[in-house]
Amino acid sequence: MLTIAGSDSGGGSGLQADLRTFSAQSVHGVCALTVVSSQNTNEFRSALSVPASDVRSQIEAVLEDFQIKAVKTGLLHSQENIELIGEMANAELLPSLIVDPVMVNRHGELLYDSETIELIRQRLVPKALVLTPNHLEAMHILGDDIEDDIEALSAAALRLMAMGPSVVVVTGGRRDSPSMVDVVAYNGEISLLEVERCSTSNVRGTGDTFSAAIASGLAKGRPVLKSVKEAQIFTAGAIRRAASWKLGSGQGPIDHLGHFNTVGLD
């Protein structure tokens, strides 16, 4: 499994969440670092993009030595990195590509300008086997306001699928509802995958975890819809296991590995 993503110095999201998910899913994770960030559970302080030439070198190094079964992207951060991933996807170097667009921060604030969003729309979305935006990211990719209800999200998922991905999952973690409903578009049809919502602020890295778990399922030969459903169950379980943790004073991480279930973290 290859993740192409940014590093979180707080250890809760990005590359760190991806690699823990791969371990929990019993697949070996390799990585290409796209951005070095300074952040903790409360704030995002700064970010430094890794030059596209160095990102390419990392990807080429692992492709030459490992049999990569699936690839997922996270925060790419620069137009050059987006262009690079689009170019490598066009060359069919990135098998079973899962694109987590990572276009908004934890507060729902947009990370990119309109030109960069257009690059994601043109270079990455059509090349995705699976696209996993939340409803805000779906709205920005489509360039339209989307009502926060199942009917509108279902229509948005179908429109996104028409742009090229085989599967679109509009995730429901940010929606204000008693349950989490992921809206899945596949073969022109909509499926609704629902799990009970856990009341906790420890939800850091859930989007990264979900897309990494989908990629892991595909790498192990699972059908795509089965991979999506298992990823939802895995992510919900990781949230529940960490619900009472006190790691940091803000939005804490989730429990991918289950190592701390018996001892707790206070």
ABEGO torsion letter per residue (X at the ends): XBBBBBBBAAGABEAAAAAAAAAAAGBBBBBBBABBBBBBAABBABBBBBBAAAAAAAAAAAAAABBBABBBBBBAGBAAAAAAAAAAAAAGABBGBBBBAGABBAAGBBABBAAAAAAAAAAAAAABABBBBBAAAAAAAAGBBBBBBAAAAAAAAAAAAAAGBABBBBBAAABBBABBBBBBBBGGBBBBBBBBBBBBABABGAAAAAAAAAAAAAAAGBBAAAAAAAAAAAAAAAAAAAAABBBEABBBBBBAAGAAAAAEBX
